[in-house]
Amino acid sequence: MRRLILTLALLAAAPATLHAQTPANVSVTAPWARATAASAMNGAAYATLSASGTADTLTGASTPVAGMVELHQTIQANGVMQMRPTGPLAIEPGKPLVLSPGGYHVMLMHLKQPLKQGESFPITFTFAHAAPVTVQAKIAGPGATAP
């Protein structure tokens, strides 16, 4: 009887234990950037990030085409659009984090080369829990609003 009770207790706890240990998994879709002028020092990259399993946090990004990369947000202050660095960004299951013009984005600073329409470059997104994800960002036209 004692063994039966112990077995039932372990079985009852198993689903909760399995759920708590479900690893964070983040997917990155539709990565893109706008083309830049030959003399431009900065650019921006965009994508949609989705979490499955458990929530996670976007902590940063990197790419060989820029000397420095930061997470930024475009805000309107006193009638002027401004870009400001932001801290890590939450990614909740079922609520994709959309990085897009006029909102959150990846700021590419100290570009090592112009971003040319039709080309692509690698960008790696890093997270608090999930493994880093590297994707190829396609470069759209200079005024593009979507990939």
DRENMINU-858279 format. One line per 10 residues: number of its first residue (from 1); their letters; for each residue x, y, z of C-alpha. Coordinates in Angstrom, 3 decimals. Example, Ala and Ser with C-alpha at 12.3 -4.5 7.8 and 13.67 -1.06 7.14 Angstrom:
! DRENMINU-858279
1	AS	12.300/-4.500/7.800  13.670/-1.060/7.140
//
This chain:
! DRENMINU-858279
1	MRRLILTLAL	0.000/0.000/0.000  2.793/2.365/0.892  4.444/1.759/-2.491  1.141/2.459/-4.296  0.717/5.800/-2.503  4.305/6.791/-3.322  3.823/5.849/-6.994  0.583/7.839/-7.214  2.223/10.851/-5.585  5.090/10.737/-8.090
11	LAAAPATLHA	2.686/10.421/-11.029  0.615/13.352/-9.782  3.734/15.524/-9.518  5.161/14.482/-12.897  3.118/16.799/-15.182  3.965/19.853/-13.076  7.623/18.893/-13.024  7.681/18.321/-16.772  5.934/21.629/-17.423  8.310/23.550/-15.179
21	QTPANVSVTA	11.291/22.096/-17.021  10.008/22.811/-20.540  12.830/24.800/-22.113  12.256/28.173/-23.648  12.274/28.038/-27.417  12.269/31.221/-29.466  11.811/31.446/-33.214  12.782/34.430/-35.340  10.830/35.067/-38.540  10.904/37.667/-41.307
31	PWARATAASA	14.264/39.256/-40.420  15.028/42.296/-42.546  16.693/45.694/-42.678  16.490/48.818/-44.795  19.199/49.690/-47.278  21.469/52.516/-46.163  23.320/55.276/-47.996  26.995/54.592/-48.683  28.036/57.100/-46.003  25.524/55.997/-43.341
41	MNGAAYATLS	26.991/55.029/-39.993  23.798/53.481/-38.597  20.973/51.217/-39.708  18.198/49.150/-38.174  17.029/45.551/-38.342  13.585/44.132/-37.734  11.990/40.703/-37.168  9.221/38.899/-35.322  10.194/36.789/-32.312  7.882/34.138/-30.876
51	ASGTADTLTG	8.307/32.033/-27.732  6.985/28.545/-27.235  7.259/26.499/-24.094  7.936/29.215/-21.537  8.357/32.968/-21.665  11.795/34.329/-22.445  13.568/37.653/-22.814  15.429/39.124/-25.772  18.679/40.332/-24.213  20.553/41.527/-27.286
61	ASTPVAGMVE	21.764/40.919/-30.809  24.987/40.917/-32.778  26.070/41.033/-36.405  29.400/41.267/-38.197  28.160/44.248/-40.280  28.049/46.609/-37.266  30.554/47.589/-34.623  27.841/47.935/-31.998  24.275/46.658/-31.716  21.585/47.793/-29.261
71	LHQTIQANGV	17.899/47.168/-28.712  16.034/50.442/-29.315  12.537/51.862/-29.287  11.203/54.732/-31.366  9.167/57.135/-29.229  7.521/60.490/-29.771  8.615/63.169/-27.308  7.406/66.754/-27.615  6.298/66.136/-31.190  9.690/64.733/-32.234
81	MQMRPTGPLA	10.368/61.092/-33.079  13.380/59.811/-31.137  15.171/56.491/-30.817  16.123/55.408/-27.324  17.982/52.345/-26.062  15.728/49.930/-24.245  16.522/47.141/-21.838  15.770/43.488/-22.453  12.389/42.799/-24.081  9.925/40.155/-22.855
91	IEPGKPLVLS	8.635/37.486/-25.219  5.485/35.740/-23.985  4.123/32.540/-25.544  1.263/33.462/-27.874  2.290/37.153/-27.940  4.995/37.681/-30.578  7.489/40.486/-30.082  7.399/42.488/-33.311  10.458/44.573/-34.133  9.314/47.056/-36.778
101	PGGYHVMLMH	9.894/50.594/-38.061  8.454/53.120/-35.624  8.635/50.706/-32.667  11.129/48.324/-31.144  14.088/47.538/-33.393  17.701/46.429/-33.441  19.939/49.463/-33.888  23.023/48.743/-36.000  25.700/51.314/-35.152  29.120/51.903/-36.680
111	LKQPLKQGES	28.248/50.031/-39.862  31.286/48.387/-41.408  29.707/48.466/-44.858  26.577/49.926/-46.454  23.458/47.775/-46.333  22.671/47.198/-50.021  19.197/46.365/-51.275  18.906/42.734/-52.378  21.748/41.506/-50.181  21.511/39.901/-46.740
121	FPITFTFAHA	23.602/39.623/-43.588  23.646/37.370/-40.522  22.218/38.584/-37.242  22.236/36.623/-33.993  19.562/37.214/-31.368  20.389/36.288/-27.765  17.960/35.381/-25.003  17.913/34.937/-21.241  17.075/31.220/-21.511  16.832/29.990/-25.098
131	APVTVQAKIA	19.858/29.267/-27.234  20.989/32.100/-29.544  19.253/32.190/-32.933  21.143/33.284/-36.058  19.174/34.267/-39.155  19.867/36.000/-42.458  18.316/39.479/-42.611  17.253/40.454/-46.121  17.925/44.058/-47.090  14.913/45.879/-48.524
141	GPGATAP	14.788/49.319/-50.162  15.734/52.495/-48.238  12.157/53.534/-47.390  10.650/50.061/-46.992  8.067/49.574/-44.273  8.161/45.761/-44.430  10.425/43.054/-45.887
//
